[in-house]
Amino acid sequence: NVSENTFELGRNFANKIWNAVRYVLMNNENPDLEKGAKPDNMYDRWILTRLFDTENAVNSAMETYRFADTAQILYEFFWHDFCDWYLEICKVNKSDMNTAVYVISRFIRMLNPIMPYITEEINSIIGGTGLIQASYGKTNEYTFNEDSNNVNVLRSLITAMRNLIAETGTARIEIMPEQSHRKLTEDNAGVIKELAKAEQVEITDSEPEKSVPGIFDGGMVFVR
């Protein structure tokens, strides 16, 4: 059964896609798809790895006629991985969006059988070839496991910080990372602070007194 809520979800998703594409093109007015993906940093390599995993998952679902699963996989990747995390990080780092354009070009190829009109329009805007003639199911392998693991640690940290801030109303955070993740935390302190919406972030080697703790995949966070 198709409910009214289904149409609302589809409309919201289409708006999300369109707004994300507009933002990316505002920051990359002359996309060149011929260059392919040229990742400049850890976050580029992470989203390309997630893209590769998504393409494989979509191909598997399509081959077994699990069309609802295909739609859900694409929704989760674009809304959460690409928009909620990757684009927000790009905003903080003022990235050039070359990788973002490439990811969009691959994403709309997967989405085309489900949402043909919006994907064909976006494809023409970014200078892609006709999607209906594109070879569906072809993947480009990107597996940057170390970068993916590092970004997942940072996502876990930022999520733990957001939860603590929401629970306590305090946006001053101390992070006690495991030694193996200390440099990762220090090098990405700006992204961490901005995405967690923290007022102040400090990195510490010991648990502060009279604090409220939280756990992430690479250590602990505290507010006090």
N, CA and C of each residue as an Amber inpcrd file, in Angstrom:
protein
   672
   0.8320000  -1.1980000   0.0000000   0.0000000   0.0000000   0.0000000
   0.8700000   1.2520000   0.0000000   0.4630000   2.2340000  -0.7950000
   1.1840000   3.5020000  -0.8710000   0.4040000   4.5380000  -0.0650000
   1.0120000   5.0430000   0.9980000   0.3360000   6.0160000   1.8540000
   0.7560000   7.4360000   1.4770000   0.0240000   8.3970000   2.0330000
   0.3730000   9.8010000   1.8130000   1.7610000  10.1070000   2.3470000
   2.1290000   9.4130000   3.4410000   3.4550000   9.6130000   4.0330000
   4.5720000   9.2260000   3.0720000   4.3220000   8.2150000   2.2420000
   5.3200000   7.7840000   1.2600000   5.6340000   8.9070000   0.2790000
   4.5820000   9.5980000  -0.1830000   4.7820000  10.7110000  -1.1170000
   5.5210000  11.8670000  -0.4300000   5.2000000  12.0860000   0.8430000
   5.8700000  13.1570000   1.5830000   7.3540000  12.8650000   1.7490000
   7.6910000  11.6060000   2.0500000   9.0940000  11.2120000   2.1660000
   9.8230000  11.4090000   0.8390000   9.1660000  11.0220000  -0.2480000
   9.7700000  11.1870000  -1.5700000   9.9930000  12.6540000  -1.9170000
   9.0020000  13.4880000  -1.5960000   9.1400000  14.9250000  -1.8550000
  10.2890000  15.5210000  -1.0470000  10.3620000  15.1550000   0.2300000
  11.4300000  15.6790000   1.0790000  12.7970000  15.2240000   0.5960000
  12.8660000  13.9870000   0.1250000  14.1400000  13.4690000  -0.3760000
  14.5470000  14.2050000  -1.6460000  13.5890000  14.4380000  -2.5350000
  13.8850000  15.1750000  -3.7690000  14.3780000  16.5830000  -3.4450000
  13.7520000  17.2380000  -2.4720000  14.1950000  18.5750000  -2.0620000
  15.5990000  18.5250000  -1.4750000  15.8670000  17.4990000  -0.6910000
  17.1930000  17.3490000  -0.0850000  18.2550000  17.2010000  -1.1670000
  17.9880000  16.3630000  -2.1450000  18.9320000  16.1520000  -3.2430000
  19.1670000  17.4620000  -3.9950000  18.0770000  18.1390000  -4.3500000
  18.1810000  19.3660000  -5.1400000  18.9630000  20.4360000  -4.3920000
  18.6730000  20.6120000  -3.1060000  19.3730000  21.6280000  -2.3120000
  20.8490000  21.2990000  -2.1460000  21.1610000  20.0200000  -1.9820000
  22.5610000  19.6150000  -1.8480000  23.3170000  19.8810000  -3.1450000
  22.7070000  19.5540000  -4.2680000  23.3490000  19.7880000  -5.5650000
  23.5580000  21.2860000  -5.7830000  22.5700000  22.0890000  -5.4500000
  22.7060000  23.5480000  -5.5920000  23.8730000  24.0680000  -4.7650000
  23.9890000  23.5890000  -3.5410000  25.0760000  24.0470000  -2.6790000
  26.4380000  23.6500000  -3.2570000  26.5500000  22.4050000  -3.7070000
  27.8140000  21.9350000  -4.2660000  28.2010000  22.7580000  -5.4920000
  27.2410000  23.0240000  -6.3860000  27.5430000  23.7640000  -7.6090000
  27.8130000  25.2440000  -7.3410000  27.2670000  25.7820000  -6.2650000
  27.6090000  27.1530000  -5.8710000  29.0910000  27.2710000  -5.5330000
  29.6660000  26.1570000  -5.1020000  31.0710000  26.1530000  -4.7050000
  31.9630000  25.4420000  -5.7200000  31.3940000  25.0760000  -6.8510000
  32.1540000  24.4730000  -7.9410000  31.3600000  24.7250000  -9.2210000
  31.5400000  25.9030000  -9.7890000  30.6870000  26.3410000 -10.8940000
  31.0030000  25.6510000 -12.2170000  32.1710000  25.0590000 -12.3450000
  32.5580000  24.4040000 -13.6020000  33.0090000  22.9720000 -13.3450000
  32.0760000  22.1090000 -12.9840000  32.4590000  20.7210000 -12.6870000
  33.0030000  20.0080000 -13.9150000  34.0230000  19.1910000 -13.7100000
  34.6380000  18.4410000 -14.8080000  34.6240000  16.9630000 -14.4420000
  33.6120000  16.2560000 -14.9250000  33.4650000  14.8470000 -14.5880000
  34.5280000  13.9790000 -15.2480000  35.1810000  14.5200000 -16.2950000
  36.2110000  13.7470000 -16.9860000  37.4060000  13.4730000 -16.0760000
  37.6060000  14.3320000 -15.1020000  38.7430000  14.1480000 -14.1970000
  38.5380000  12.9770000 -13.2410000  37.2880000  12.5640000 -13.0570000
  37.0200000  11.5000000 -12.1030000  37.2110000  11.9920000 -10.6820000
  37.3860000  11.0640000  -9.7810000  37.5570000  11.4110000  -8.3680000
  39.0320000  11.5950000  -8.0570000  39.3740000  12.7270000  -7.4670000
  40.7430000  13.0010000  -7.0490000  40.6950000  13.4350000  -5.5860000
  40.6450000  12.4580000  -4.6820000  40.4920000  12.7960000  -3.2630000
  41.6830000  13.5720000  -2.7220000  41.3820000  14.6680000  -2.0230000
  42.4280000  15.5370000  -1.4790000  42.7200000  15.2800000  -0.0140000
  41.8100000  14.6210000   0.6740000  41.9620000  14.4910000   2.1240000
  41.2580000  13.2390000   2.6330000  41.3600000  13.0320000   3.9240000
  40.7850000  11.8570000   4.5720000  39.2740000  11.7730000   4.3730000
  38.6040000  12.9150000   4.4260000  37.1490000  12.9150000   4.3110000
  36.7140000  12.5640000   2.8850000  37.4490000  13.0350000   1.8920000
  37.1770000  12.6310000   0.5060000  37.3150000  11.1190000   0.3610000
  38.3730000  10.5840000   0.9240000  38.6100000   9.1380000   0.7950000
  37.5440000   8.3330000   1.5320000  37.0630000   8.8700000   2.6390000
  35.9920000   8.1880000   3.3770000  34.7020000   8.1440000   2.5590000
  34.2810000   9.2850000   1.9950000  33.0110000   9.2970000   1.2680000
  33.1120000   8.4530000  -0.0050000  34.2880000   8.3860000  -0.6290000
  34.4440000   7.5190000  -1.7990000  34.3580000   6.0460000  -1.4100000
  34.8760000   5.7040000  -0.2540000  34.7530000   4.3290000   0.2380000
  33.2960000   4.0060000   0.5270000  32.5830000   4.9480000   1.1330000
  31.1530000   4.7410000   1.3970000  30.3760000   4.6410000   0.0770000
  30.7710000   5.4230000  -0.9220000  30.1370000   5.3450000  -2.2400000
  30.3220000   3.9560000  -2.8380000  31.5350000   3.4410000  -2.7780000
  31.8220000   2.1100000  -3.3230000  30.9910000   1.0460000  -2.6080000
  30.9330000   1.1240000  -1.2800000  30.1340000   0.1630000  -0.5120000
  28.6550000   0.2660000  -0.8850000  28.1880000   1.4930000  -1.0880000
  26.7830000   1.7060000  -1.4480000  26.4800000   1.1470000  -2.8290000
  27.3820000   1.3750000  -3.7790000  27.1820000   0.8290000  -5.1300000
  27.0870000  -0.6910000  -5.0930000  27.9320000  -1.3220000  -4.3230000
  27.8790000  -2.7840000  -4.2100000  26.5720000  -3.2460000  -3.5760000
  26.1390000  -2.5460000  -2.5280000  24.8960000  -2.9180000  -1.8500000
  23.6920000  -2.7210000  -2.7730000  23.6880000  -1.6280000  -3.5380000
  22.5950000  -1.3680000  -4.4750000  22.5770000  -2.4270000  -5.5800000
  23.7370000  -2.7580000  -6.1200000  23.7860000  -3.7760000  -7.1730000
  23.2560000  -5.1110000  -6.6750000  23.6270000  -5.4750000  -5.4520000
  23.1450000  -6.7330000  -4.8740000  21.6400000  -6.7150000  -4.6970000
  21.1050000  -5.5970000  -4.2270000  19.6530000  -5.4900000  -4.0220000
  18.8980000  -5.5240000  -5.3470000  19.4250000  -4.8380000  -6.3580000
  18.7510000  -4.8020000  -7.6540000  18.7590000  -6.1770000  -8.3260000
  19.8620000  -6.8940000  -8.1870000  19.9670000  -8.2120000  -8.8180000
  18.9770000  -9.2110000  -8.2290000  18.5620000  -8.9690000  -6.9870000
  17.6090000  -9.8710000  -6.3410000  16.2140000  -9.2290000  -6.2180000
  15.9920000  -8.1660000  -7.0020000  14.6880000  -7.5100000  -7.1200000
  14.1770000  -6.9420000  -5.7930000  15.0980000  -6.5250000  -4.9250000
  14.7180000  -5.8960000  -3.6560000  14.7250000  -4.3730000  -3.8480000
  13.7050000  -3.8920000  -4.5290000  13.6790000  -2.4820000  -4.9230000
  13.4820000  -1.5470000  -3.7350000  12.6860000  -1.9700000  -2.7520000
  12.5120000  -1.1430000  -1.5530000  13.8320000  -1.0080000  -0.8100000
  14.5990000  -2.0940000  -0.7540000  15.9120000  -2.0400000  -0.1020000
  16.8470000  -1.1090000  -0.8620000  16.7750000  -1.1520000  -2.1850000
  17.5940000  -0.2550000  -3.0050000  17.3200000   1.2030000  -2.6560000
  16.0440000   1.5460000  -2.5840000  15.6700000   2.9290000  -2.2570000
  16.1630000   3.3160000  -0.8660000  16.0470000   2.4170000   0.0930000
  16.4790000   2.7120000   1.4590000  17.9870000   2.8900000   1.5440000
  18.7310000   2.0650000   0.8370000  20.1980000   2.1610000   0.8250000
  20.6310000   3.5170000   0.2720000  20.0160000   3.9190000  -0.8270000
  20.3550000   5.2030000  -1.4510000  19.9700000   6.3720000  -0.5530000
  18.8150000   6.2700000   0.0820000  18.3530000   7.3160000   0.9980000
  19.3400000   7.4870000   2.1460000  19.7220000   6.3910000   2.7740000
  20.6280000   6.4480000   3.9280000  21.9860000   7.0330000   3.5260000
  22.4940000   6.6220000   2.3860000  23.7980000   7.1120000   1.9520000
  23.7600000   8.6080000   1.6900000  22.7820000   9.0570000   0.9160000
  22.7810000  10.4680000   0.5110000  22.4110000  11.3820000   1.6640000
  21.3640000  11.0390000   2.3860000  20.8860000  11.9330000   3.4380000
  21.8700000  11.9890000   4.5960000  22.3240000  10.8200000   5.0350000
  23.1300000  10.7660000   6.2610000  24.6290000  10.8680000   5.9910000
  25.1870000   9.9860000   5.1750000  26.6340000  10.0230000   4.9360000
  27.0390000  11.2780000   4.1640000  26.3670000  11.5260000   3.0530000
  26.7830000  12.6170000   2.1710000  26.3840000  13.9850000   2.7170000
  25.1160000  14.1530000   3.0390000  24.6470000  15.4860000   3.4640000
  24.9690000  15.7850000   4.9240000  24.5520000  14.8980000   5.8170000
  24.7020000  15.1800000   7.2530000  26.1550000  15.2300000   7.6950000
  27.0200000  14.4560000   7.0330000  28.4120000  14.4080000   7.4720000
  29.3720000  15.0290000   6.4580000  29.4090000  14.4750000   5.2670000
  30.4430000  14.9210000   4.3190000  30.2990000  16.3870000   3.9430000
  29.1030000  16.8150000   3.5520000  28.9390000  18.2150000   3.1440000
  29.1520000  19.1720000   4.3080000  28.7370000  18.7800000   5.4950000
  28.9600000  19.6400000   6.6570000  30.4460000  19.7950000   6.9450000
  31.2070000  18.7290000   6.7600000  32.6620000  18.8010000   6.9340000
  33.2740000  19.6800000   5.8550000  32.7810000  19.5480000   4.6260000
  33.2710000  20.3900000   3.5300000  33.0540000  21.8660000   3.8190000
  31.9270000  22.1980000   4.4320000  31.6470000  23.5880000   4.7780000
  32.6870000  24.1200000   5.7720000  33.0190000  23.3080000   6.7640000
  34.0040000  23.7240000   7.7700000  35.3790000  23.8900000   7.1330000
  35.7520000  22.9300000   6.2850000  37.0890000  22.9320000   5.6790000
  37.1820000  23.7730000   4.4140000  36.0260000  24.3100000   3.9610000
  35.9900000  25.0970000   2.7220000  36.6020000  24.3200000   1.5510000
  36.1490000  23.0980000   1.3900000  36.6630000  22.2160000   0.3360000
  36.1990000  22.6740000  -1.0390000  36.9170000  22.2320000  -2.0880000
  36.6140000  22.6930000  -3.4460000  35.4460000  21.9600000  -4.1030000
  34.9520000  20.9160000  -3.4890000  33.7610000  20.1860000  -3.9390000
  33.9770000  19.3200000  -5.1830000  35.2150000  19.1250000  -5.6240000
  35.4360000  18.2570000  -6.7810000  34.9640000  16.8310000  -6.5030000
  35.3150000  16.3230000  -5.3350000  34.8890000  14.9680000  -4.9830000
  33.3870000  14.9140000  -4.8080000  32.7960000  15.9690000  -4.2480000
  31.3410000  16.0040000  -4.0610000  30.6060000  15.8870000  -5.3910000
  31.0910000  16.5910000  -6.4150000  30.4640000  16.5130000  -7.7430000
  30.5560000  15.0930000  -8.2870000  31.7120000  14.4790000  -8.1150000
  31.8780000  13.1020000  -8.5970000  30.9100000  12.1550000  -7.8870000
  30.7990000  12.2960000  -6.5720000  29.9000000  11.4330000  -5.8060000
  28.4600000  11.6240000  -6.2800000  28.0540000  12.8570000  -6.5030000
  26.7010000  13.1180000  -7.0030000  26.4830000  12.4400000  -8.3550000
  27.4850000  12.5020000  -9.2300000  27.3400000  11.8950000 -10.5580000
  27.1390000  10.3880000 -10.4580000  27.8200000   9.7590000  -9.5170000
  27.6630000   8.3130000  -9.3320000  26.3340000   7.9870000  -8.6400000
  25.9680000   8.8360000  -7.6910000  24.7320000   8.6100000  -6.9410000
  23.5110000   8.6980000  -7.8570000  23.4380000   9.7130000  -8.7130000
  22.2540000   9.8600000  -9.5590000  22.1670000   8.7390000 -10.5940000
  23.2870000   8.1530000 -10.9310000  23.2430000   6.9920000 -11.8320000
  22.5200000   5.8270000 -11.1480000  22.8090000   5.6250000  -9.8690000
  22.1280000   4.5590000  -9.1170000  20.6560000   4.8790000  -8.8950000
  20.3680000   6.1650000  -8.6680000  19.0080000   6.5760000  -8.3360000
  18.1010000   6.6780000  -9.5560000  18.6600000   6.7750000 -10.7440000
  17.8910000   7.0520000 -11.9620000  16.7030000   6.1250000 -12.1920000
  16.8220000   4.8070000 -11.9970000  15.6480000   3.9540000 -12.2240000
  14.4960000   4.2460000 -11.2750000  14.7920000   4.8380000 -10.1160000
  13.7650000   5.1060000  -9.1080000  13.2030000   6.5150000  -9.2420000
  14.0760000   7.4910000  -9.5210000  13.6680000   8.8930000  -9.6480000
  14.2670000   9.4560000 -10.9310000  13.6970000   9.1040000 -12.0850000
  14.3350000   9.4460000 -13.3670000  14.3500000  10.9350000 -13.7050000
  13.2910000  11.6630000 -13.3530000  13.1910000  13.0490000 -13.8240000
  14.2100000  13.9580000 -13.1510000  14.2790000  13.9000000 -11.8370000
  15.2080000  14.7750000 -11.1340000  16.6560000  14.3840000 -11.4210000
  16.9170000  13.1040000 -11.5770000  18.2980000  12.6790000 -11.8340000
  18.7610000  13.0820000 -13.2310000  17.8620000  13.0080000 -14.2180000
  18.2350000  13.4390000 -15.5710000  18.4970000  14.9470000 -15.5980000
  17.6930000  15.7150000 -14.8660000  17.8830000  17.1630000 -14.8140000
  19.2230000  17.5030000 -14.1590000  19.5190000  16.8590000 -13.0410000
  20.7940000  17.1180000 -12.3560000  21.9610000  16.7020000 -13.2400000
  21.8080000  15.5870000 -13.9160000  22.8740000  15.0990000 -14.7780000
  23.1970000  16.0900000 -15.8910000  22.1710000  16.7060000 -16.4500000
  22.4150000  17.6950000 -17.5010000  23.1020000  18.9400000 -16.9440000
  22.7710000  19.3020000 -15.7080000  23.3730000  20.4860000 -15.0900000
  24.8610000  20.2720000 -14.8150000  25.2210000  19.0780000 -14.3760000
  26.6340000  18.8280000 -14.0320000  27.4500000  18.3660000 -15.2400000
  26.8010000  18.2570000 -16.4010000  27.5340000  17.9230000 -17.6180000
  27.7670000  16.4550000 -17.8420000  26.9120000  15.6140000 -17.2690000
  27.0590000  14.1740000 -17.4590000  26.4570000  13.7010000 -18.7670000
  26.8120000  12.4970000 -19.1720000  26.2070000  11.8780000 -20.3500000
  24.8520000  11.3010000 -19.9650000  24.0420000  10.9380000 -20.9700000
  22.6920000  10.4590000 -20.7060000  22.6570000   9.2820000 -19.7560000
  21.9070000   9.4280000 -18.6770000  21.8530000   8.3660000 -17.6720000
  21.1990000   7.1020000 -18.1980000  20.2320000   7.2740000 -19.0780000
  19.5020000   6.1020000 -19.5610000  20.4050000   5.1890000 -20.3910000
  21.4810000   5.7730000 -20.9510000  22.4430000   4.9570000 -21.7020000
  23.6130000   4.4890000 -20.8370000  23.6950000   4.9790000 -19.6000000
  24.8360000   4.6510000 -18.7410000  24.7900000   3.1840000 -18.3460000
  25.9630000   2.6090000 -18.1720000  26.0490000   1.1970000 -17.7910000
  25.7620000   1.0600000 -16.3050000  24.5540000   0.6070000 -15.9900000
  24.1580000   0.4690000 -14.5950000  24.8880000  -0.7180000 -13.9860000
  25.2790000  -0.5610000 -12.7410000  25.9210000  -1.6640000 -12.0340000
  27.4300000  -1.6190000 -12.0570000  28.0080000  -0.7820000 -12.9110000
  29.4630000  -0.6670000 -12.9550000  29.9340000   0.1710000 -11.7620000
  30.8900000  -0.3520000 -11.0200000  31.3980000   0.3490000  -9.8470000
  32.8490000   0.7550000 -10.0500000  33.2390000   1.8090000  -9.3670000
  34.6400000   2.2140000  -9.3100000  35.1370000   1.9320000  -7.9100000
  36.1720000   1.1250000  -7.8030000  36.5780000   0.6420000  -6.4830000
  37.3940000   1.6920000  -5.7320000  36.8860000   2.0740000  -4.5770000
  37.6050000   2.9490000  -3.6600000  37.5010000   2.3490000  -2.2710000
  38.6110000   1.8790000  -1.7620000  38.6040000   1.2920000  -0.4260000
  39.7830000   1.8480000   0.3620000  39.5160000   2.9280000   1.0690000
  40.5190000   3.5500000   1.9250000  40.1600000   3.2020000   3.3690000
  40.5660000   2.0130000   3.7930000  40.0900000   1.4930000   5.0680000
  40.5860000   2.3050000   6.2600000  41.8430000   2.7130000   6.2410000
  42.3720000   3.4670000   7.3760000  41.6570000   4.8080000   7.5230000
  41.4670000   5.5080000   6.4060000  40.7580000   6.7800000   6.4500000
  39.3110000   6.5910000   6.8930000  38.6810000   5.5360000   6.4170000
  37.3000000   5.2670000   6.8030000  37.1980000   5.0110000   8.2980000
  38.1330000   4.2280000   8.8260000  38.1250000   3.9530000  10.2670000
  38.3310000   5.2340000  11.0710000  39.2300000   6.0930000  10.6010000
  39.4950000   7.3440000  11.3180000  38.2700000   8.2670000  11.3170000
  37.6010000   8.3790000  10.1720000  36.4180000   9.2280000  10.1090000
  35.2990000   8.6490000  10.9800000  35.1970000   7.3450000  11.0150000
  34.1780000   6.7240000  11.8690000  34.4420000   6.9980000  13.3480000
  35.7250000   7.0480000  13.7350000  36.0680000   7.4170000  15.1160000
  35.6220000   8.8480000  15.3940000  35.8870000   9.7530000  14.4610000
  35.4940000  11.1560000  14.6460000  33.9740000  11.3060000  14.6780000
  33.2720000  10.5600000  13.8660000  31.8100000  10.6070000  13.8960000
  31.2850000  10.1370000  15.2450000  31.8940000   9.0790000  15.7710000
  31.4960000   8.5790000  17.0790000  31.7540000   9.6190000  18.1620000
  32.9030000  10.2930000  18.0710000  33.2560000  11.3440000  19.0320000
  32.2670000  12.5080000  18.9550000  32.0020000  12.9930000  17.7640000
  31.0940000  14.1360000  17.5920000  29.6850000  13.7850000  18.0770000
  29.2430000  12.5740000  17.7900000  27.9180000  12.1370000  18.2490000
  27.8620000  12.0930000  19.7720000  28.9210000  11.5790000  20.4020000
  28.9680000  11.5380000  21.8740000  28.9480000  12.9360000  22.4590000
  29.6720000  13.8740000  21.8220000  29.6840000  15.2590000  22.2830000
  28.3030000  15.8950000  22.1470000  27.6480000  15.6760000  21.0190000
  26.3040000  16.2200000  20.8110000  25.3390000  15.7040000  21.8720000
  25.4420000  14.4180000  22.1740000  24.5510000  13.8260000  23.1740000
  24.7830000  14.4490000  24.5490000  26.0500000  14.6220000  24.9220000
  26.3620000  15.2180000  26.2200000  25.8760000  16.6610000  26.3070000
  26.0900000  17.4020000  25.2360000  25.6470000  18.8010000  25.2140000
  24.1270000  18.8770000  25.3460000  23.4160000  17.9910000  24.6430000
  21.9570000  17.9730000  24.7130000  21.4650000  17.5820000  26.1030000
  22.1560000  16.6400000  26.7350000  21.7310000  16.1550000  28.0520000
  22.0200000  17.1530000  29.1710000  23.1380000  17.8490000  29.0660000
  23.5800000  18.7010000  30.1770000  23.3620000  20.1860000  29.9440000
  23.2030000  20.5860000  28.6870000  23.0830000  22.0000000  28.3760000
  24.4020000  22.7400000  28.4510000  25.4950000  21.9990000  28.5850000
  26.8350000  22.5880000  28.6700000  27.6030000  22.2700000  27.4040000
  28.1860000  23.2920000  26.7770000  28.8660000  23.0910000  25.5000000
  30.3800000  23.2120000  25.6250000  30.9060000  23.0450000  26.8510000
  32.3590000  23.0390000  27.0700000  32.7940000  21.5970000  27.2930000
  33.5950000  21.1110000  26.3760000  33.9070000  19.6890000  26.3110000
  35.4010000  19.4420000  26.5250000  35.6940000  18.3610000  27.2490000
  37.0620000  17.8590000  27.3400000  37.0820000  16.4600000  26.7410000
  38.0560000  16.2250000  25.8820000  38.1810000  14.9400000  25.1940000
  39.4100000  14.2130000  25.7180000  39.2410000  12.9650000  26.1080000
  40.3640000  12.1300000  26.5250000  40.4800000  10.9560000  25.5470000
  41.1860000  11.1840000  24.4240000  41.2800000  10.1150000  23.4220000
  42.3030000   9.0570000  23.8270000  42.1250000   7.8670000  23.2880000
  43.1750000   6.8630000  23.4140000  44.4300000   7.4040000  22.7300000
  45.5730000   6.9720000  23.1850000  46.8200000   7.5260000  22.6520000
  46.9170000   7.3550000  21.1370000  46.3990000   6.2470000  20.6390000
  46.4670000   5.9850000  19.1920000  45.5970000   6.9430000  18.3880000
  44.6620000   7.6420000  19.0570000  43.7610000   8.5660000  18.3680000
  43.9980000  10.0190000  18.7660000  45.0390000  10.2640000  19.5370000
  45.2640000  11.6270000  20.0050000  45.5820000  12.5800000  18.8440000
  46.5110000  12.1840000  17.9700000  46.8800000  13.0580000  16.8490000
  45.6870000  13.2810000  15.9190000  44.9130000  12.2390000  15.6860000
  43.7080000  12.3660000  14.8600000  42.7750000  13.4080000  15.4490000
  42.6080000  13.3710000  16.7540000  41.7280000  14.3220000  17.4330000
  42.2790000  15.7380000  17.3450000  43.5730000  15.8860000  17.5830000
  44.2010000  17.2130000  17.5310000  44.1200000  17.8030000  16.1240000
  44.4090000  16.9910000  15.1200000  44.4400000  17.4790000  13.7390000
  43.0610000  17.8880000  13.2250000  42.0130000  17.3690000  13.8390000
  40.6540000  17.6220000  13.3630000  39.8100000  18.3610000  14.3980000
  40.4910000  19.0960000  15.2750000  39.7990000  19.7810000  16.3670000
  38.7790000  20.7970000  15.8520000  39.0960000  21.4780000  14.7420000
  38.1770000  22.4690000  14.1970000  36.8840000  21.8420000  13.7150000
  36.9830000  20.7490000  12.9780000  35.8030000  20.0320000  12.4990000
  34.9920000  19.5060000  13.6770000  35.6810000  18.9410000  14.6600000
  35.0060000  18.3860000  15.8340000  34.1970000  19.4670000  16.5430000
  34.8190000  20.6010000  16.7960000  34.1450000  21.6840000  17.5200000
  32.9360000  22.2100000  16.7510000  33.1050000  22.4350000  15.4560000
  32.0260000  23.0080000  14.6610000  30.8510000  22.0460000  14.5160000
  31.1340000  20.7860000  14.2220000  30.0380000  19.8400000  14.0020000
  29.3270000  19.4660000  15.2940000  30.0570000  19.4950000  16.4160000
  29.4110000  19.2080000  17.6960000  28.7110000  20.4260000  18.2750000
  28.9690000  21.6110000  17.6560000  28.4320000  22.8800000  18.1570000
  28.8540000  23.1190000  19.6070000  30.1430000  22.8920000  19.8450000
  30.7130000  23.1050000  21.1740000  31.2580000  24.5190000  21.2970000
  31.1650000  25.1070000  22.4760000  31.7260000  26.4360000  22.7170000
  33.2320000  26.3510000  22.9210000  33.6560000  25.2860000  23.5730000
  35.0790000  25.1300000  23.9050000  35.4230000  23.6550000  23.8920000
  36.5710000  23.3170000  23.3310000  37.0340000  21.9310000  23.2900000
  38.4710000  21.8710000  23.7550000  38.7450000  21.0070000  24.7120000
  40.0990000  20.7770000  25.1920000  40.4080000  19.2930000  25.1100000
  41.6540000  18.9940000  24.8610000  42.1030000  17.5990000  24.8330000
  42.9300000  17.3510000  26.0910000  42.5660000  16.3140000  26.8260000
  43.1920000  16.0590000  28.1190000  43.7210000  14.6360000  28.1940000
  44.6390000  14.4220000  29.1530000  45.1990000  13.0800000  29.3640000
  44.5930000  12.3870000  30.5690000  43.7490000  13.0940000  31.3100000
  43.1730000  12.5140000  32.5240000  41.7210000  12.9330000  32.6780000
  40.9760000  12.1340000  33.4080000  39.5590000  12.4220000  33.6100000
  39.3860000  13.5970000  34.5610000  38.6890000  14.6350000  34.1480000
  38.4950000  15.7920000  35.0280000  37.5680000  15.4540000  36.1960000
  37.7650000  16.1320000  37.3160000  36.9290000  15.9180000  38.4950000
  35.5370000  16.5120000  38.2830000  34.5710000  15.9050000  38.9590000
  33.1930000  16.3930000  38.9500000  32.6950000  16.6510000  37.5250000
  32.8190000  15.6330000  36.7200000  32.4340000  15.7490000  35.3100000
  31.4130000  14.6870000  34.9430000  30.7070000  14.9360000  33.8460000
  29.7600000  13.9640000  33.2890000  30.4270000  13.3140000  32.0790000
  30.5950000  11.9750000  32.1060000  31.3440000  11.3210000  31.0300000
  30.4610000  10.8180000  29.8910000  31.0900000  10.6470000  28.7580000
  30.4900000   9.9760000  27.6190000  31.5590000   9.1380000  26.9440000
  31.1490000   8.1110000  26.2540000  32.1020000   7.1870000  25.6240000
  31.9730000   7.2720000  24.1090000  33.1220000   7.2720000  23.4230000
  33.1130000   7.1260000  21.9620000  34.0950000   6.0350000  21.5830000
  34.1630000   5.7230000  20.3010000  34.9420000   4.5580000  19.8610000
  36.4340000   4.6820000  20.1090000  36.9220000   5.9260000  20.3440000
  38.3530000   6.1070000  20.5380000  38.7150000   6.7600000  21.8540000
  37.8210000   6.6780000  22.8580000  38.1430000   7.2790000  24.1450000
  36.9110000   7.7500000  24.8840000  37.0560000   8.8380000  25.6600000
  35.9650000   9.3730000  26.4530000  35.8740000  10.8860000  26.2890000
  34.6870000  11.4150000  26.5340000  34.4760000  12.8680000  26.5280000
  33.8010000  13.2400000  27.8520000  34.0110000  14.4950000  28.2510000
  33.4640000  14.9490000  29.5380000  32.9390000  16.3710000  29.4210000
  31.9030000  16.6720000  30.2120000  31.5010000  18.0460000  30.4560000
  31.5240000  18.2430000  31.9730000  31.8050000  19.4710000  32.3670000
  31.7780000  19.7520000  33.8140000  31.4060000  21.2050000  34.0700000
